[in-house]
Amino acid sequence: MCHGTGKIIADKCTKCHGERRETQKIEKEIDIPAGIDDGMTIKVRGEGNDGIGSKAGDLYITFNIPNSIDGLTREDTNLFYTTEIDPVEAVLGIKKTLKLPVLGERVLEIKSGTQHGEVLKFKGDGMKHISKDQKGDLFITVNIKIPTHPSKKEREFYHEIAREKKIEVADDGFLNKIF
């Protein structure tokens, strides 16, 4: 059969069965636009299958992008992350370096008196918008991790602070003396 080529193939190839095309695996670098989102499709011209007796078609690539990677979550062009700090860091303040997935290191400036659930905004540190020359923001929520098993010395410090602030707390000193 000629399939419109005007030629009859007498000895058909075992690979292409006379269609004059065969399947190959190739590697090719393509440009993926910054800000591509889950479900978006890009077209790569001329990289699809060859037609019978015609040139190659186009290749369509649909992206499956996770919404969250190691705690870093994307909503549109904004990114969200949560970190935990010690109560001492919240009270006294600290500069803390975070290693964020995909983004790399970011330095947090935790100010003295930072509250549980406070959100720090890093303007322009989010994802690039696919069709605009602008970026979203990075929001980092700061949670204060209360120790569940403070050491004896830590408990003493907390009791000292409670006495200074005239806060009545559960006194487990009696039980600690018995055991």
C-alpha positions in Angstrom: 0.0 0.0 0.0 1.2 3.5 -0.6 -1.1 5.5 1.7 -1.0 8.4 -0.7 2.7 8.3 -1.3 2.4 6.9 -4.8 4.8 4.1 -4.0 4.1 0.4 -3.3 6.4 -1.2 -0.8 7.2 -4.7 -2.0 9.5 -5.8 0.9 8.0 -4.5 4.1 10.3 -3.7 7.0 9.7 -5.8 10.1 10.0 -2.7 12.3 7.6 -0.3 10.5 5.6 -2.8 8.5 5.8 -0.7 5.4 4.6 2.5 7.0 8.0 4.2 6.7 7.9 5.2 10.3 9.0 3.5 13.6 8.7 4.2 17.3 11.7 5.6 19.0 12.5 6.9 22.4 14.1 10.3 22.3 15.2 12.8 25.0 14.6 16.5 24.3 14.9 19.6 26.4 11.9 21.8 26.4 11.2 25.1 28.0 8.7 24.9 30.8 7.3 28.3 31.6 7.7 29.5 35.2 4.5 29.4 37.1 3.0 26.4 35.3 0.2 25.0 37.4 -1.5 21.6 37.8 -3.5 20.5 34.8 -2.0 23.0 32.4 -0.9 21.8 29.0 1.9 23.1 26.7 2.3 22.3 23.0 5.7 21.4 21.5 5.4 21.9 17.7 6.7 19.1 15.4 7.5 16.7 18.2 4.4 14.5 18.0 4.0 11.3 16.0 4.7 11.2 12.3 1.5 10.8 10.2 1.4 8.2 7.4 2.9 10.1 4.5 2.9 13.4 6.4 5.1 15.4 8.7 5.2 15.0 12.5 2.3 16.4 14.5 2.6 18.3 17.8 3.3 17.0 21.2 1.0 18.1 24.1 2.3 17.8 27.6 -0.1 18.1 30.6 1.5 18.8 33.9 0.6 17.0 37.2 2.0 19.3 39.9 1.5 18.5 43.6 -0.2 21.1 45.7 2.2 20.6 48.6 5.9 19.5 48.9 7.4 18.8 52.4 5.0 21.3 54.1 5.3 24.0 51.5 1.8 24.5 50.0 0.8 26.5 46.9 -2.4 28.4 46.4 -2.4 30.2 43.1 0.9 32.1 43.1 1.2 32.3 46.9 3.1 29.9 49.0 2.4 28.9 52.6 4.7 27.2 55.2 4.4 26.6 59.0 7.4 26.5 61.4 7.6 25.9 65.1 9.6 27.9 67.5 10.5 27.5 71.2 8.7 29.8 73.7 12.1 31.3 74.6 12.5 32.3 70.9 9.0 33.9 70.9 9.7 35.8 74.1 13.2 37.0 73.4 13.3 37.1 69.6 15.7 35.4 67.2 17.0 35.3 63.7 16.3 31.8 62.4 17.3 30.2 59.1 14.8 27.9 57.5 15.5 25.4 54.7 12.4 25.5 52.6 11.7 22.9 49.9 12.2 24.2 46.4 12.9 27.8 47.6 16.1 27.1 49.6 17.1 29.1 52.7 15.1 32.0 54.1 16.0 34.0 57.2 13.1 34.6 59.6 13.4 37.6 62.0 11.3 36.5 64.9 10.6 39.6 67.0 10.4 39.6 70.7 6.8 39.0 71.7 5.8 37.0 68.6 2.5 35.3 69.2 1.4 31.7 68.3 -0.1 31.6 64.8 1.5 34.9 63.7 2.1 35.1 60.0 5.2 36.5 58.4 4.9 37.7 54.8 7.7 37.7 52.3 6.5 39.9 49.5 7.3 38.6 46.0 8.8 35.4 47.2 6.1 33.1 45.9 5.5 31.6 42.5 5.7 33.5 39.3 2.4 34.2 37.5 2.5 32.2 34.2 1.4 35.1 32.0 2.2 38.2 34.0 5.5 39.6 35.2 4.7 39.3 38.8 5.2 36.9 41.7 3.0 35.8 44.6 4.1 36.0 48.2 5.4 33.6 50.8 3.5 33.4 54.1 5.2 31.6 57.0 3.0 30.8 60.0 4.9 30.7 63.3 3.6 28.2 65.9 5.0 28.2 69.4 5.8 24.7 70.5 5.0 24.2 74.2 7.3 21.6 75.7 5.3 18.5 76.8 8.1 17.1 79.0 10.2 20.1 80.3 13.3 19.2 82.2 13.4 19.8 86.0 15.4 23.0 85.4 13.0 24.3 82.8 10.0 23.6 85.2 11.9 25.6 87.9 12.3 28.5 85.5 8.6 28.5 84.6 7.7 28.4 88.3 10.0 31.3 88.9 8.4 33.3 86.1 4.9 32.4 87.5 5.9 33.6 91.0 7.2 36.9 89.5 4.0 37.4 87.5 1.9 36.4 90.5 0.3 33.6 88.5 -1.1 30.6 90.4 -0.1 27.4 88.7 -0.7 23.8 89.5 2.0 22.9 92.1 3.3 19.5 91.3 6.3 20.1 93.7 4.7 17.9 96.4 4.3 14.9 94.0 7.9 15.4 92.7 9.2 15.2 96.3 7.4 11.9 97.0 8.6 10.2 93.8 
